[in-house]
Amino acid sequence: MKRFGMLSVAVALVTMGATLAAHHSAVQFDFTKAVAITGVVKKFEAINPHMRLILHVSDAKGERDIEFEGHSTNNMYRSGYRDKMIQIGDRITVNVAPLKDGSEGGYVTSAVTAKGVRFGALSTAERERERGRAEGK
């Protein structure tokens, strides 16, 4: 019986370690800032633990692909996302918390689909911007 107890503890520790390794921190993103980026969807996966998106962006810096991550499918669904709202080839705008190190990419907090439907949460920066507009600033 003692052997079974030790085995149970070992299995629990391995399982917890795998779970923790699968989910990472969002410390690399600056959630006090919001950046809007428009591009054409090259890849989109509404998966857990985080949504994955690659946008082909063409702007003053040139053409390139930028990778983003976002909420889990469950969180996206609660904030208005529905299956097939984003398709490969769609031109969309994402609001992201940018990477703190200044490299391209970020954490998608909300998006506006090709049909003009918005889903997602307002970031701190977006809320401040909305408050400023409401106050006439």
C-alpha positions as CSV (number, residue, x, y, z in Angstrom):
1,M,0.0,0.0,0.0
2,K,2.9,2.3,0.8
3,R,4.2,1.7,-2.7
4,F,0.9,2.7,-4.2
5,G,0.9,5.9,-2.2
6,M,4.3,6.9,-3.5
7,L,3.3,6.0,-7.0
8,S,0.2,8.2,-6.7
9,V,2.3,11.2,-5.5
10,A,4.8,10.7,-8.4
11,V,2.0,10.6,-11.0
12,A,0.4,13.7,-9.5
13,L,3.7,15.6,-9.6
14,V,4.4,14.6,-13.2
15,T,0.8,15.6,-14.2
16,M,1.0,18.9,-12.5
17,G,4.4,19.7,-14.1
18,A,3.1,18.9,-17.5
19,T,0.1,21.1,-17.0
20,L,2.3,24.0,-15.8
21,A,4.7,23.6,-18.7
22,A,1.9,23.7,-21.2
23,H,0.6,27.1,-20.0
24,H,2.9,30.0,-20.0
25,S,2.8,33.5,-18.5
26,A,1.6,36.6,-20.4
27,V,4.3,38.7,-18.7
28,Q,5.9,39.4,-22.1
29,F,2.9,41.5,-23.2
30,D,2.2,45.1,-22.3
31,F,-1.5,45.2,-21.5
32,T,-1.4,48.9,-20.7
33,K,-1.0,49.6,-24.4
34,A,-3.3,48.7,-27.3
35,V,-2.1,48.6,-30.9
36,A,-4.5,48.0,-33.8
37,I,-3.1,46.0,-36.7
38,T,-4.9,45.2,-40.0
39,G,-3.9,42.4,-42.2
40,V,-5.0,39.3,-44.2
41,V,-5.4,36.1,-42.2
42,K,-2.8,33.6,-43.2
43,K,-3.4,31.2,-40.4
44,F,-6.0,31.1,-37.6
45,E,-6.5,28.4,-35.0
46,A,-9.1,28.8,-32.3
47,I,-7.4,26.3,-30.0
48,N,-6.6,25.8,-26.3
49,P,-4.7,27.0,-24.4
50,H,-4.3,30.0,-26.7
51,M,-5.7,31.2,-30.0
52,R,-3.0,31.4,-32.7
53,L,-3.1,33.9,-35.6
54,I,-0.7,34.9,-38.4
55,L,-1.6,38.0,-40.3
56,H,0.0,39.1,-43.6
57,V,0.6,42.8,-43.0
58,S,1.4,45.4,-45.6
59,D,2.2,48.9,-44.3
60,A,4.9,51.6,-44.3
61,K,7.4,49.0,-42.9
62,G,6.7,46.7,-45.9
63,E,5.1,43.3,-46.2
64,R,5.5,40.6,-43.7
65,D,3.8,38.0,-41.6
66,I,3.2,38.7,-37.9
67,E,2.3,36.0,-35.3
68,F,-0.1,36.6,-32.5
69,E,-1.7,34.7,-29.7
70,G,-4.9,35.3,-27.8
71,H,-7.4,33.9,-25.4
72,S,-8.5,30.3,-25.1
73,T,-11.4,29.3,-27.3
74,N,-13.7,29.3,-24.3
75,N,-12.8,32.9,-23.4
76,M,-13.1,34.0,-27.0
77,Y,-16.6,32.4,-27.2
78,R,-17.7,34.2,-24.0
79,S,-16.5,37.5,-25.5
80,G,-18.5,37.1,-28.8
81,Y,-16.4,34.9,-31.0
82,R,-18.3,32.2,-33.0
83,D,-16.9,29.4,-35.1
84,K,-15.8,30.4,-38.6
85,M,-16.0,34.2,-37.9
86,I,-12.4,34.4,-39.1
87,Q,-11.4,32.6,-42.3
88,I,-8.1,32.3,-44.1
89,G,-7.9,35.2,-46.6
90,D,-10.1,37.6,-44.6
91,R,-8.9,41.1,-44.0
92,I,-9.3,41.8,-40.3
93,T,-8.1,44.2,-37.6
94,V,-6.8,43.0,-34.3
95,N,-6.3,45.0,-31.1
96,V,-3.2,43.6,-29.4
97,A,-1.3,44.1,-26.2
98,P,2.2,44.5,-27.8
99,L,5.3,42.6,-26.8
100,K,7.3,44.5,-24.2
101,D,10.6,44.0,-26.0
102,G,9.3,45.9,-29.0
103,S,9.3,43.0,-31.5
104,E,6.3,42.5,-33.7
105,G,3.4,40.4,-32.5
106,G,1.3,40.5,-29.4
107,Y,-1.7,39.2,-27.5
108,V,-5.0,39.7,-29.3
109,T,-7.5,41.2,-26.9
110,S,-10.2,41.9,-29.5
111,A,-10.8,41.7,-33.3
112,V,-13.0,43.2,-36.0
113,T,-13.9,40.5,-38.6
114,A,-14.1,41.0,-42.3
115,K,-17.8,41.5,-41.9
116,G,-17.3,44.3,-39.3
117,V,-18.3,42.2,-36.3
118,R,-16.2,42.9,-33.1
119,F,-15.5,40.4,-30.4
120,G,-13.2,40.4,-27.5
121,A,-12.5,42.4,-24.4
122,L,-11.4,46.0,-24.2
123,S,-7.8,46.3,-23.0
124,T,-6.9,48.9,-20.4
125,A,-5.6,51.2,-23.1
126,E,-8.8,50.8,-25.2
127,R,-11.0,51.5,-22.1
128,E,-9.0,54.7,-21.4
129,R,-9.3,55.7,-25.1
130,E,-13.1,55.1,-24.9
131,R,-13.4,57.1,-21.7
132,G,-11.4,60.0,-23.2
133,R,-13.8,60.0,-26.2
134,A,-16.8,60.0,-23.9
135,E,-15.4,62.9,-22.0
136,G,-14.6,64.8,-25.2
137,K,-10.8,64.5,-24.9
